[in-house]
Amino acid sequence: MIDLRAYFKRIGFGGGRKTDRDCLDALHQAHANNIPFENLDILLGRPIQVDLTSIQNKLVHQRRGGYCFEHNLLMAAVLEQSGFAVTKLAARVRLGSDQVRARTHMLLMVALDELSLLVDVGFGAQGYQRPLPFVPGEVFRRFQWLYRVVAEDHAWVLQSLQDGRWIDLYAFTLEPQHWIDYKVANHYVSTHPDSQFARQLIVQRPTPEARYSLHDFAFSIDRGTCIETRTLADQAALFEVLADTFDLHFPPETRLPL
């Protein structure tokens, strides 16, 4: 069981608990805006646990962030406990590439009032901050950013409009996934030397005004119309950004293998 009171406090959610679209939208945005996407534990040599107790302890009680499995398993549990009908799905991340990758991303589908909605609070800065109706071909605006889902062979592809072009973010199917599927994918993503998360620091957080991203020492702010990027001088500056921008705090002696 999720401690909903502690979770709502963690994400700054003060709305009601109705099983309706307004509540779903507000929960999704509050989570996306307040719990950052990050892989710091992997770089610190700590295992990523995807059981619900560990996820709740880390993201809620320790006020940390995580990546897709942690975010969306937590969100799925919150929504199910709140009475929403949730289907857990998996996707192949593209981010503009045509390379075929394994299904290492988790997302959700929520059925509500005869409408299916994509729910994904675990895709970092490029994620949609409110659920997307699963209406293929239709364009949806989420603050400064546009998204759509298109059909491709036997899959569906989530795209975002970037510099006047539709870029593939990830491809997914509607086949329900089980917890063991995510456990296996999580093991690869968090431990394999070829995994991006085992080789690079990635911390991201979207807000209605801007998307904040930290890749190793490169810190960027995407405001929709322009992107500001600067290189942090050292680890002291990096931990200052982690605290000030992402609300992530570590003991002063902490060092990352960058």
N, C-alpha and C positions, 0 to 999 in steps of 0.2 A: 504493500500500500504506500502511496505517496502522501507525504505530509503536505497537503494542499495549502494550508495556511503559511508554512515556511516557504513553499514554492512561490506563492503569490507575492509574499514579501520580497523574495529574491528578485523577482522580475518587475516589482513596482506595480503590480496589477491590483486595482481597487474596484474593478467592475463586478457585476453579478455572476452567478453561476448557472445561468440559463443555457440550455442546449440549443443555441441559435447562432445565426451567422454573425451577429454583432459581437457576441462573446468569443466566438472562434477567431474572428479577425483581431480583436483586442489582445487575446492571449498570444496569438502568433507574433504580432508585432512587438509586444512587451518582451517576450522571450528573445526574439531576434536582436532587439536593441540593447538588451541588458546582460545577456550571457554570451561572452565572446567565443568565437571559433578559435581554437588554439591546440597546438601539439607539444606543449612545453614538457609534459611529463616524459614523453618519448625521448627527448634530448637529455633529460635529467636521469635517464636510465630506470624510470619507473614503469611498471606494466600498466597497460590500459585495460581495465576491467569493465565488462559490459553487462554485468548483472545489475539489477535495478537498485539494490542497496548501495553498491559502490558508486553508481552514477549519481544517485541522490545525495550521497555524502559529499562527493567531489563538487558537483555543480551547484548544489543548493547550500549545504551547510558550510563547506569550505570556500564558497564564493569563487570557484574557479570556472574555467570554460572547458571546452572539449571539442571533439570533431563529430562527424555526422552520426555515428552509432550512438554516442553518448547523448547528443542533443535530441535526436529523433526517437530513441527509445524512451527517454524521459518524457518527451511531448506525447508520445503514444499512450503512455501510462496515465498521464494527467488527463488526456481527452477521454480515454476509456473509463476512468474513474468518475469523470464528470458526465458520463452518459452518451458520449458521441460514438458513432459507429466507425471504426478505424480499420483500414487494411494496410499492412506493412508491405512495402515494395522495395525493389533494388534497381540500381541504375549503373550504366557505364559512363564514367566521366569523360567528356570530350574537351571542353574549354577551347573550342576552335580547332582541335586536332582531328584528323581522320584516322588516327591510330585506334585499333580495336583493343580496348582495355577490359580487364575483368570487372565484374559487378561489385564494386567496392564502395558504392554510395547508397545510403538508405534514404528513402522518402516515404511519405504516407499519403493515403487517399482517404478522405472523409466523405461519407454519404450523409447528406443533410437536405431535407425537404426536396427530394427528387433531383437534387443536384450533387454531382461529384466534384470535390475540391481537392487540389493538390496542396499538401501541407509539408513544408520543408524548412525547419529552422536550423539545419545543419550544413548549409552550403556556403557559409561565410559571407564575405562582402557582396558577392554577386547574386546572392539569393534574393528571392522575392520576400518582402517583409510582411506581406499579408497573403493568405491563401489565394490560389489561382483557380477559378472555375475550369474544370476539365472540358473545355469546349474547343476542340481542334480547329486551328485556323484563325480564331478570334484573338485580337491583340488586347492586352490588358496593361494599363499603366499602374505602376507602383512608385509613387512619388516621381522622381526624375527619370525613371527607367521603364522601358517597355519590354514585355515578354509575350511569347506565344508558344503553343504546342502544335507540332505538325506531325503527320503520319509519315512513317518511313518503313517500307517492307512490313515486318511483323513487330515493329516497335513504335514508340512515340518519342519525339525529340523535343526537349525544352530548349528554346532559343531566346536570346536577348538581342536587342538592337544596339549595336556598337559602331560608332563612326559611320552610320548610314547603312550598315550591313547586318543581316541576321546571323548571329554566331551561335553554334551549337554549344549548349552547356552540358547536357547529359541526355542519354537515351535510356528509356525504361520500358518495361512491359507491365502488364496488369496481373502477373502471376504473384499470388500472395507468398510472402517469405516467412520463415520461421526464425526463432531466436538463434538456433544453431547455425543458420546461414550467416548471420551477422557475426557470430563468434568466430567462425572460420575466416571470414573476410577481415575482421578486426585483427586477427593474429598476423595475417600477411601485412596489412597496412602498417601495423605498429612495430613489426620486428624485421621484415625483410630488408636487406640493404638496398634493393632497387626501389623501395618505396620512397616517394618524395618526403613523406612525413618523418622518415628516419634520417634524412639527410639535410633538411632545411627547416629553420624556424618559420612557422606560419602563424600569425595572429591576425584576426580580422573581426570587424564589427560594423554592421550597417546601421545607419540612422536615417530618418527622413531627409535630413539635410546633406549627408555625406557618407561615403564609405571609407572606413579607415583600415589600412592594411600594413602589416609589418612582415617583410620577408628578409630574414637575417637582419642586416643593418639598414635595409632600404625601407623607409617609412613614407607612405603615400596617402593622400587625401583626395578622393574622387568626389567632386561636387556635382557631377552630372554634365556640366558644361566645360569643366577644366579639371586637370589632375595635377596636384602639387606633389613633388617628390623630393626628398632629401636623404642624405646618407648620414646615419648616426655615427658619432665619433668613436664611441667605445661602449663597453657593456654598462657602464654607469648611465650613459645617456639612454641606452636601450631599456634598462629597468625603470628609468624615469618615465619613458613613454608607456611602458606596460602598466605602470601605476596610474598615470594621469589620464591616459586615453582609454585604456581597457579595464581599469579597476582591478588589475592583477598585481598582487603584492607578494614579495618573497623576502626571506631573511637577507640581510646585507651581504653575507658571505657567499650567496648563490652565484655560480658562474655557469654559463652555457658553453658547450663545445662547438663554437662557431668558427 
